[in-house]
Structures are given as structure tokens and as C-alpha cells.
Amino acid sequence: MSHLGIVGKGKDAIQRMVPSKVIQSRVYKRTFQRFASKIGLVYFGYVDQRDDEHSLIRGMTVSTKHRDNHYCIGSFEGYDITLVERVDTIHYPGKPSHMHNWVIMTFDLHRPVDLPHVFMGLHSHSETFYAQFFTKFAHFAKVDLEQAGVYSKAFLKHYALYAKADQALSAERLINPTLSRSIAEQFGSLTVEIFEGTVYLYAEHQRPSTALLESMLSRGLWLARSIDHQAGAVPEAA
């Protein structure tokens, strides 16, 4: 047997010994690092939510036990952007536990006025997800968009809009029929939250890839600009 054959088999054996989760983690790390380098973000990797050194990504997925990996932060085309992979197991009494993993990208808005806290969720989210969601945000209710008869069937088929009852009209003005139609056409399975002057884009249970991150970037920038445009606060591109 040649030395080349021995070496080749040795490499295969070593690869088989490395757990698939380790290999997957390395692949994801390279994906986030390359994307961060490409658009000028700083890559930090894992961050402890109890560490004050990094700004915690909040929003609907924040909890006392989530884990944040591949944390990146910086600015691109006039917007401050944060990116992270978040993993958490959601529990709710009487319902099966579900492990969730999200790729989250946030965009800080330039709009100078207060915005309603809204969540644009998929109908396909699990019962456990929505049970915990309404426990965390007990003041939220589904905004009745069908009654108006002006929202596209494609949007209503995939998404529901949630907000405080006393902010329903503000939520409709924010996610208006024109905006919602573009979201239905372009966002695929991404979900959206707008909270405390920040746009959150969530990709759930999707393999982090360059294509996914670039898609989230382009759609997030478009949505942030669209919201800022309503207030005449669109920043100049970098």
C-alpha cells in the first residue's frame, strides 16, 4: 500500500472523528466572519448577555437563557447594524418544548418620532412560540387588516400584524398596504419586529449562508429606508 493511500485514509478517519456539530459551527463561523468583513462589521463571536461590553440585541427573542453566537456590529450605508445567531429553547405549560434558532439582523432607524411596537409574524410559527409570545407581550393583539380590504392576499396568507390595541391604527399606518405588498413579494419567510427605533429581521431555522445574510441586509436596508422616508429622515449612503 502506498504512503499516499495511508495518508488519505488517515485524513478520512480524522474527519469522521470530528463531531458534525463542530464542523457545522466552524462553517457558520466562517460564513459570519466573511460577511462581516465584506460589509465592514466587526466580528466578536460568542457574547455573554450578562456582559455590559456589548449591546444586547433585544426584541421578542430576548430571554434570560438564550445564547448569542457570531455577534457582529458596525455600520453600512448610513445605518448602524447588528447581527447575531440566537439559540433558545421555548417552554410553555401544556405544550411541547421547542428549540429555536434565529439569525437576527437589526437596523437602527433615523426616524425622529416615536413608532409603535409591532411584530409581523408568520402563521406557520408554532403554537408554543405564540403562547410564549402572548405571555411576554400580554398587551399585544392581532391587528385586523382583512376588514379594510386593501391589504394583498399574499401578505394576509403568510403574515399577521400584532401591536398594542391602542396602537393598531399607528401599526396600520406603519405597515401600510403598499409596504406590506412589497414585504409579501420580497421577504420570503423572514419576520419583522419594530421596537424602540430599531428594525429587527428574523430568519428562523435557516442555515446561515452568505445568500441569506445578503438577502437580510438588502431587505432590512430597504425597510429601514422606507420607514425613514415617511419621516423625511433617509440618511445618505456611506
Kinemage of the C-alpha trace (Angstrom):
@kinemage 1
@onewidth
@group {chain A} dominant
@subgroup {mainchain}
@vectorlist {calphas} color= white
{ca met a 1} P 0.000 0.000 0.000
{ca ser a 2} L 1.357 3.448 -0.878
{ca his a 3} L 2.069 6.131 1.711
{ca leu a 4} L -0.434 8.315 -0.162
{ca gly a 5} L -3.197 5.810 0.486
{ca ile a 6} L -2.356 5.648 4.185
{ca val a 7} L -2.332 9.429 4.480
{ca gly a 8} L -5.651 9.676 2.654
{ca lys a 9} L -7.311 7.135 4.903
{ca gly a 10} L -5.855 8.850 7.940
{ca lys a 11} L -7.468 12.162 6.956
{ca asp a 12} L -10.807 10.480 6.397
{ca ala a 13} L -10.583 8.824 9.800
{ca ile a 14} L -9.782 12.135 11.494
{ca gln a 15} L -12.730 13.834 9.762
{ca arg a 16} L -15.043 11.066 10.907
{ca met a 17} L -13.862 11.583 14.475
{ca val a 18} L -14.798 15.291 14.472
{ca pro a 19} L -18.448 15.726 15.593
{ca ser a 20} L -20.727 17.085 12.876
{ca lys a 21} L -21.831 19.921 15.185
{ca val a 22} L -18.216 21.089 15.468
{ca ile a 23} L -17.794 21.084 11.700
{ca gln a 24} L -21.102 22.927 11.298
{ca ser a 25} L -20.065 25.537 13.862
{ca arg a 26} L -16.811 26.166 12.003
{ca val a 27} L -18.664 26.575 8.711
{ca tyr a 28} L -21.123 29.038 10.266
{ca lys a 29} L -18.296 30.978 11.884
{ca arg a 30} L -16.525 31.410 8.533
{ca thr a 31} L -19.811 32.492 6.924
{ca phe a 32} L -20.429 35.222 9.510
{ca gln a 33} L -16.779 36.325 9.506
{ca arg a 34} L -16.625 36.656 5.727
{ca phe a 35} L -19.910 38.534 5.573
{ca ala a 36} L -18.831 40.875 8.389
{ca ser a 37} L -15.505 41.553 6.656
{ca lys a 38} L -17.234 42.172 3.326
{ca ile a 39} L -19.550 44.927 4.595
{ca gly a 40} L -17.326 46.336 7.342
{ca leu a 41} L -18.795 44.874 10.534
{ca val a 42} L -16.659 43.783 13.479
{ca tyr a 43} L -16.973 40.086 14.371
{ca phe a 44} L -16.938 39.196 18.091
{ca gly a 45} L -18.204 35.603 18.104
{ca tyr a 46} L -19.974 34.391 21.249
{ca val a 47} L -21.079 37.100 23.677
{ca asp a 48} L -22.421 36.707 27.193
{ca gln a 49} L -25.713 38.601 27.610
{ca arg a 50} L -24.641 39.490 31.161
{ca asp a 51} L -21.526 41.255 29.849
{ca asp a 52} L -22.005 45.014 29.568
{ca glu a 53} L -19.211 45.286 26.993
{ca his a 54} L -21.594 44.519 24.126
{ca ser a 55} L -25.018 45.988 23.452
{ca leu a 56} L -27.637 43.267 23.907
{ca ile a 57} L -29.931 42.620 20.951
{ca arg a 58} L -33.363 42.846 22.489
{ca gly a 59} L -36.709 42.310 20.798
{ca met a 60} L -39.148 39.429 21.054
{ca thr a 61} L -36.491 36.684 21.240
{ca val a 62} L -34.636 38.053 24.251
{ca ser a 63} L -34.736 35.817 27.346
{ca thr a 64} L -32.750 35.040 30.465
{ca lys a 65} L -31.290 31.870 28.961
{ca his a 66} L -30.705 32.460 25.259
{ca arg a 67} L -27.242 32.040 23.740
{ca asp a 68} L -25.828 34.530 21.256
{ca asn a 69} L -23.188 33.388 18.773
{ca his a 70} L -21.401 35.137 15.902
{ca tyr a 71} L -22.159 38.616 17.218
{ca cys a 72} L -21.231 41.336 14.691
{ca ile a 73} L -21.672 45.088 14.849
{ca gly a 74} L -20.917 48.088 12.664
{ca ser a 75} L -22.499 50.385 10.099
{ca phe a 76} L -23.331 50.104 6.421
{ca glu a 77} L -24.776 52.686 4.039
{ca gly a 78} L -25.671 55.063 6.845
{ca tyr a 79} L -27.285 52.525 9.205
{ca asp a 80} L -25.955 51.042 12.433
{ca ile a 81} L -26.322 47.272 12.073
{ca thr a 82} L -26.058 44.354 14.482
{ca leu a 83} L -26.039 40.685 13.515
{ca val a 84} L -26.220 37.574 15.674
{ca glu a 85} L -27.237 33.917 15.752
{ca arg a 86} L -29.502 33.325 18.768
{ca val a 87} L -30.425 29.922 20.186
{ca asp a 88} L -33.064 29.272 22.852
{ca thr a 89} L -35.470 26.543 23.941
{ca ile a 90} L -39.020 27.797 24.367
{ca his a 91} L -41.175 26.219 27.051
{ca tyr a 92} L -44.854 26.712 27.802
{ca pro a 93} L -47.058 24.698 30.209
{ca gly a 94} L -49.110 22.080 28.404
{ca lys a 95} L -47.284 22.488 25.087
{ca pro a 96} L -44.203 20.722 23.713
{ca ser a 97} L -40.872 22.473 24.170
{ca his a 98} L -39.239 23.746 21.019
{ca met a 99} L -35.623 24.631 20.383
{ca his a 100} L -35.452 27.741 18.240
{ca asn a 101} L -32.545 29.251 16.419
{ca trp a 102} L -32.714 32.646 14.766
{ca val a 103} L -30.403 34.681 12.616
{ca ile a 104} L -31.185 38.246 13.675
{ca met a 105} L -30.149 41.432 11.882
{ca thr a 106} L -31.069 44.835 13.285
{ca phe a 107} L -31.086 48.320 11.763
{ca asp a 108} L -31.227 51.482 13.907
{ca leu a 109} L -33.690 53.924 12.383
{ca his a 110} L -33.117 57.651 11.889
{ca arg a 111} L -36.820 58.466 12.253
{ca pro a 112} L -37.147 61.178 14.892
{ca val a 113} L -40.675 60.320 16.079
{ca asp a 114} L -41.966 57.507 18.272
{ca leu a 115} L -43.087 54.355 16.474
{ca pro a 116} L -45.495 51.679 17.688
{ca his a 117} L -44.025 48.370 18.810
{ca val a 118} L -45.145 45.931 16.122
{ca phe a 119} L -44.418 42.336 15.192
{ca met a 120} L -45.119 40.890 11.767
{ca gly a 121} L -45.262 37.137 12.330
{ca leu a 122} L -45.770 34.111 10.122
{ca his a 123} L -48.866 31.974 10.504
{ca ser a 124} L -46.510 28.983 10.460
{ca his a 125} L -44.892 29.815 13.828
{ca ser a 126} L -45.508 27.059 16.370
{ca glu a 127} L -48.257 27.188 18.996
{ca thr a 128} L -45.555 27.162 21.663
{ca phe a 129} L -43.935 30.218 20.085
{ca tyr a 130} L -47.156 32.223 20.060
{ca ala a 131} L -48.174 31.031 23.534
{ca gln a 132} L -44.938 32.380 24.970
{ca phe a 133} L -45.127 35.471 22.769
{ca phe a 134} L -48.505 36.486 24.200
{ca thr a 135} L -47.269 35.734 27.715
{ca lys a 136} L -44.305 38.033 27.201
{ca phe a 137} L -46.370 40.686 25.394
{ca ala a 138} L -49.774 40.311 27.043
{ca his a 139} L -50.810 43.756 25.777
{ca phe a 140} L -50.434 42.690 22.131
{ca ala a 141} L -53.353 41.778 19.881
{ca lys a 142} L -53.732 40.863 16.242
{ca val a 143} L -54.426 43.906 14.073
{ca asp a 144} L -57.478 43.269 11.865
{ca leu a 145} L -56.158 44.012 8.383
{ca glu a 146} L -58.739 41.985 6.449
{ca gln a 147} L -61.615 44.293 7.349
{ca ala a 148} L -60.021 47.197 5.485
{ca gly a 149} L -59.934 45.142 2.273
{ca val a 150} L -56.820 46.908 0.958
{ca tyr a 151} L -54.053 44.513 2.021
{ca ser a 152} L -52.824 41.984 -0.530
{ca lys a 153} L -53.967 38.375 -0.297
{ca ala a 154} L -50.329 37.257 -0.464
{ca phe a 155} L -49.477 39.244 2.668
{ca leu a 156} L -52.537 38.102 4.606
{ca lys a 157} L -51.887 34.485 3.608
{ca his a 158} L -48.432 34.424 5.218
{ca tyr a 159} L -48.357 37.159 7.851
{ca ala a 160} L -50.271 38.615 10.752
{ca leu a 161} L -49.558 42.004 12.300
{ca tyr a 162} L -49.504 42.375 16.100
{ca ala a 163} L -49.428 45.532 18.213
{ca lys a 164} L -50.914 47.084 21.337
{ca ala a 165} L -54.662 47.543 20.979
{ca asp a 166} L -54.355 51.312 21.352
{ca gln a 167} L -51.648 51.405 18.662
{ca ala a 168} L -53.486 49.398 15.998
{ca leu a 169} L -54.078 52.409 13.750
{ca ser a 170} L -50.460 53.501 14.088
{ca ala a 171} L -49.372 49.964 13.205
{ca glu a 172} L -51.528 50.030 10.067
{ca arg a 173} L -50.039 53.363 9.020
{ca leu a 174} L -46.537 51.997 9.589
{ca ile a 175} L -47.040 48.676 7.784
{ca asn a 176} L -49.315 50.160 5.155
{ca pro a 177} L -50.765 48.252 2.156
{ca thr a 178} L -48.006 49.375 -0.216
{ca leu a 179} L -45.250 48.384 2.204
{ca ser a 180} L -46.934 45.080 3.057
{ca arg a 181} L -47.280 44.160 -0.618
{ca ser a 182} L -43.532 44.547 -1.149
{ca ile a 183} L -42.844 42.567 2.027
{ca ala a 184} L -45.026 39.705 0.793
{ca glu a 185} L -43.207 39.702 -2.553
{ca gln a 186} L -39.634 40.002 -1.264
{ca phe a 187} L -39.254 38.785 2.326
{ca gly a 188} L -39.967 35.080 1.914
{ca ser a 189} L -40.024 33.543 5.409
{ca leu a 190} L -38.373 36.498 7.177
{ca thr a 191} L -40.288 38.031 10.051
{ca val a 192} L -40.142 41.636 11.229
{ca glu a 193} L -40.289 43.485 14.532
{ca ile a 194} L -40.049 47.233 15.054
{ca phe a 195} L -39.158 48.124 18.608
{ca glu a 196} L -37.660 51.230 20.233
{ca gly a 197} L -36.486 52.780 16.964
{ca thr a 198} L -34.937 49.587 15.595
{ca val a 199} L -35.960 47.239 12.785
{ca tyr a 200} L -35.414 43.554 13.608
{ca leu a 201} L -35.303 40.947 10.851
{ca tyr a 202} L -35.557 37.291 11.918
{ca ala a 203} L -34.699 34.206 9.885
{ca glu a 204} L -35.776 31.166 11.885
{ca his a 205} L -34.453 27.608 11.467
{ca gln a 206} L -32.439 28.516 8.387
{ca arg a 207} L -28.869 27.531 7.650
{ca pro a 208} L -26.697 30.654 7.884
{ca ser a 209} L -25.295 31.308 4.431
{ca thr a 210} L -23.867 34.237 2.519
{ca ala a 211} L -27.020 34.331 0.387
{ca leu a 212} L -29.264 34.501 3.478
{ca leu a 213} L -27.221 37.258 5.137
{ca glu a 214} L -27.072 39.312 1.940
{ca ser a 215} L -30.828 38.901 1.500
{ca met a 216} L -31.468 40.065 5.070
{ca leu a 217} L -29.148 43.038 4.547
{ca ser a 218} L -30.820 44.240 1.348
{ca arg a 219} L -34.347 43.776 2.671
{ca gly a 220} L -33.560 45.308 6.037
{ca leu a 221} L -31.982 48.360 4.432
{ca trp a 222} L -34.981 48.752 2.134
{ca leu a 223} L -37.439 48.538 5.035
{ca ala a 224} L -35.436 50.916 7.249
{ca arg a 225} L -35.179 53.450 4.412
{ca ser a 226} L -38.886 53.102 3.643
{ca ile a 227} L -39.823 53.840 7.256
{ca asp a 228} L -37.348 56.702 7.485
{ca his a 229} L -38.571 58.086 4.173
{ca gln a 230} L -42.040 58.566 5.636
{ca ala a 231} L -40.480 60.975 8.105
{ca gly a 232} L -38.060 62.555 5.638
{ca ala a 233} L -35.131 61.104 7.537
{ca val a 234} L -33.357 58.968 4.945
{ca pro a 235} L -29.585 59.048 5.607
{ca glu a 236} L -27.033 59.484 2.867
{ca ala a 237} L -25.375 56.268 1.669
{ca ala a 238} L -21.870 55.739 3.066
